[in-house]
Amino acid sequence: MKIIGRTARVSYLLASLALCLSSAAVSSAFAQVGTPAQAIQTLTDFKVERLISADKAKHGSWINLGKDNKGRLLLGGQNRQPVTRVTIRDGKIAKEEVLKLPVSETMGILWAFDSLYLNGSRNGRFGLFRLRDKDGDDQFESVEMLREWKGGGGEHGAHGIVLGPDNKLYTVCGNFVEVPPDILPSSPHRNYQDDLPLPRAEDGNGFGAGKKPPGGFVMRMDADGKNAELFASGQRNTYDIAVNADGEIFGFDSDMEWDWGMPWYRPIRVFQAVSGGDTGFREGTAKWPPYYFDSLPASVDVGIGSPTGVVFGYGAKFPAKYQKAFYILDWSYGRLIAVHLTPDGSGYKGTWENFVAPKSLQADETQKTPLNLTDAVIGEDGAMYFTVGGRDTQAALYRVSYTGSQSTAPADLKDRAGMEAREQRHQLEKFHGKLDAGAVKAAWPYLGSDDRFLSYAARIAIESQPVEQWKSQALGERDPKAALPALLALARLSPKENQGELLDSLARLTISSLTEPQQLRKLRVIEVSIARQGAPTGPAAKQLIAELDPLYPAKTYPVNRELCQVLLALEAPEAVAKTIKLLAAAPTQEEQIGYVLYLRTIRKGWTPQLRKEYFSWWTRDRSGLKHPPEVLQWFTDAGRPNADGASFPRFIGNFHRDAVAALTDEERQQLSDVIAA
């Protein structure tokens, strides 16, 4: 599927459709024209209308929605399907035209610089196109491919395009797109790796296997598609981005639904794309938890679903709260969600609510009505327009209007709160990717900021300067709040021969004297150093083990998770035995699988009894294991029961295979019975 398959399990979609079609009334309506408005609910005093249903032969299945310079709606189809131009008058379809364009499979539409920009396909090549009407006949005679996206077609390809506050084009690409070879050295995002102390495991079904960071990314370009810079990355497969009134970029990122039930599944989320930002997506089991401070956290977690289009409510004739809302679309469960963002330092946090959804969302599963949302815009008349379609399903265009008595006068869309912090972050971002003699001095005071976005921006500004300019200052910093990000920068950039100095400076920040967030940061610096400079040996390893081993096991799973990886990587004598005990006592499926993952390639520290206990895990009945409450809530919100993902069985089988491969021939013989079981 062109835009949806990145997270949606097709089997669930088809099951939902089949269950829907068991109702004769809904079946007939959906098969011919799409989900009727009567089957859709929205908030009090809002109204949903279905305006037009696509003729599959004529229009295709709509996966993208934009506007041109005259406010007309542009509805893009998928495989070799056209763009339909719709004129709205008095809330109704006044005219619809099928444009004869040489570009199809449009997944990003933007009108800017008196041109129509499309991410789409032409003659088998997927790229960024610029279309112009040069003779004034309201058609597009001029078609230029400004940039080809390698891997840009299909569901994990090049997607939404927006015009940034700097008057540059920003486009978001999925995790199968190759970073263009011509990006400028001034790109704010660089130097990305998996940064794991232990080997990652690939997806159980091989999806994305072997692909290295950066994952999905945001690219910045000029109006001609040139002077490209890698702006941010660490997304999985964001389909669309939007810019708020203060010039900040937001997207709605997916995760792999095949990973349900695994500790590395990350909820679909709203994220803020900032200069040099990394939001932590990696393939397979390598995804970063939100507390890794070499990444940036989500603004809002949603749970499960398949993210598609996004739009701010600017220009809508809605009450002020809904004019400012950030609207995100979930294809899998038919949720058009209103996200209410509030400044949090120089970043944002927020809450969400369903704005539009099938009435059957929370009903018994046998009564589900599909509403496969693809994209949305705010029309010139102040109504919201959204499309359904994708994967050649029946497409339709809907209109949402406000009918209540609250004022719909234009709201103040800017956020006064956080303005000073955002401006400070923007000042630091000016150093990203650029050599500047004043950068280190300007950025250093913000390394220890409690504002995570501000601290992150300061570190990237410092990393953009030659290491020799700030290495000594980093090694000598005594305040843990500033020292840990400074040492993280060193771990990311220093050669192996500097590892000893780095670890000596870390040793001054004794882990027992740190708060838990600081402990996690210190452990993360060690992990990055191991990943990039190798696991220390000899006295350096002994010193680390002596400091960390007494804390393991810790009181919380996050600290145990990181101590486990570091101590196993260091071959600490008691690490395996302690991890086996944690595995036996872990209350949730996710926590148990985490320990199984980390132990699978470890060759030292075992006894025959420990090996037997480990392999016995595969023979246990795990059906009664619990899940974290937030995980269960994600499924409840989507109106479906909790389930394991499609890759779950093969992940478990592959871990067993890796664990067997780590045995000696003698161990394999001794454990033959339990291995076979």
C-alpha positions, 0 to 999 in steps of 0.5 A: 500500500502506498502510504499505509503499509508502513505500520498497518497490518494488512490482515487487520485491515482486511478483517475490519473490512470483512466484518464491516461488509457483513452488515448489508447496509454498510457494505452496500454504501461503502462498496459504492461510495465510501463510508457514509457520513452517518457512520462517522462521529465528531465533536459536539457542534461539528458536522461531517459531510461526504462531498464526492466519492471517487470513481476508481476508473477515473480518479483512482484511490486518493492518497494525498490532498493539497491546495493550489494558489486559487484555493482549489483542492488537489487530490492525488491518486496512487499507482499511475493515478491522476490528480483531481482538481476540485473547486468548492463553492458554498461547501459543495463541489462546483467543479471537478477536473482530472489534470493530465499530468505526467507525474503520478503517485503523488505523496507530497503537494505544495504550492509555493513560488508560483509553482506546484511541487510534487513528490511523485513518479514519472517514467518509473523515477520518483522525485521532487517535481516542479510544475508551472503554468507558463501560458496562463491556461490553468494547466501545467506545461512545464514539468521539471524533476528537481531531484530524484529520490533513490528508494523514494517510491512506495509506502516508505518513500518521499512524502510531504513537502512544506515551506519553512519559515526560512522560505526553503522547502522541507520534505520528509522521507521514509526509512527506505529513501537513501540520503542524497549524495549531494547534501551540503557539509553544512547539514545540521544533522550528521554523525549518526549510527546505531550506537548500541553496545550489543548487536541488534537483531533484525526484524523477524520477517526481514523488513528493513533488515540491514538498513543503517541510520538515519532512518526517515529524515527531513531534507531542507532545500532551496526553491530549485531543489538544490543546496540540500541539507539533512535537517533532522532524522530518526523517524520511521516513516512519517508521511506528512509534516506541517509548520506552526505559527511560530515556525516550528515543524511537526510530524506524525511518525509511525512505528512497526506494528509487527513489533507489538508485544516487544520492548522496542515497539515505540508508540506512534507519536507527534514529534518536533523536527528541529535542526540536527534533531534525531528522534531515535528510530533504528531498524529491528531491535535497535530503536532508542527509548525516549530517555536516550539523551542523544535523541529528542523525545516525542511531543505526544504519544498516541499508541498504535495506528498508521500515521498519514496526513497532518495539518494545523487548523489555521484558517478554520472557522472553528473555535479558537482551541480547534483553530490552533490544534494540530490534526493528525490522521490514523489510517488503520483505525479511522481516527482524525485526532486533534492534538493540543500542543503547549510550549514546554521550554523550547519544545512542546508537549500536548494532549490529544482527542478524537476529532473525527472517528467511526461511530463503531471505533469503541464498539464490538469488533464485529461492527467496525466501519473502516475510515481509511484516512489519508490527508486533510487541509483547511479550505478557503471557506474555513471548513476542514476537508479530508480524504479516505483511500489508499491501497486501491480502496474506495476513496472519498472526500469529506467536509467538516464544518462548525455549526455551534455558537462559539466565536470563530473569529481568527485566533491568536495562533502564536505561542507567547509562552516559551518564546524566549527559550525558542529564540535561544534555541534558534540562536544556537542552531545557527552554529549547526554545521558551521565553523564559528570561533564563538560557538563553543563559548556561546553554547556551553552555558546551555549544555546543562539546561533542564530544557532538553531541546536547548541542551541538545541544540547546544551540544550539536553546536559544539559538535560542529566545531573541531574537537580540539577546541573543546575537548579539554573543557569537556574532560574538565567539566565538573558539573554533571548536568553539563559534563554528561552532554559534553562527554557524550559529544566526545564519545560520538566524535573521539577516536579510540585512543581518547577513550581512556581520558573519556572514561577517567572523566566519567569516573569522577561522576560516580554513578551512585551520586547521580540522580536516576536521569543522570545515571541513565545519561552516564550509562548512555555515554558509556554505551556510545563509547563502546559502540564507537570506540570498542569495549574497554579492556584491562584496568579500564573495564575493571574500573567500570565493572567495579562501579556499575556492578553493585547497582545491578539490579537497580530499582527500575527497569530503565536503569536495569535495561542499560546496566544489563547491556553495559555489563554484558558488553564488558563481560562482567563476571556476575552480569549473566547470573544477575540477568537470568534472575531478572528474567525469571522475576520480570512481570511483563512480556516486554521486560522478559524479551528484553533480557532474552535479546541481550543475552542471546549473543553472550558467550562468557559468564555462563554456567551449565545451570544458567544456560539451562535456565535461559533456554528453558525460557522458550519452553514456558507458558507465557500466555499469562504475562502482563503488559505495561498499562500504557501499552494496554491503553494504546489498544483500548484507545484504538478500539481493539484487543491487545495483540502481538505483532506479525514478527513476534514468532520469528523474533523469538525463533531467531533469538533462540537460533542466535543463542544456540549459535553462541554455544560451544559444541560441548554446551550444545550437546549438554543442552540438547534436550532443552534446546530441542524442547 
